[in-house]
């Protein structure tokens, strides 16, 4: 499942607001995709 650019930007904003971390779009996309993959694996179990 691929994340939309809007979802990635929302994840960037969440990281900034909650953790004070500013990350690039590419890093936010990679991190969000990894997190989504973990959730998907958990749902399959």
Secondary structure, 3 states (H helix, E strand, C coil): CCCCHHHHHHHHHHHHHHHCCCCCHHHHHHHHHHHHHHHHHHHHC
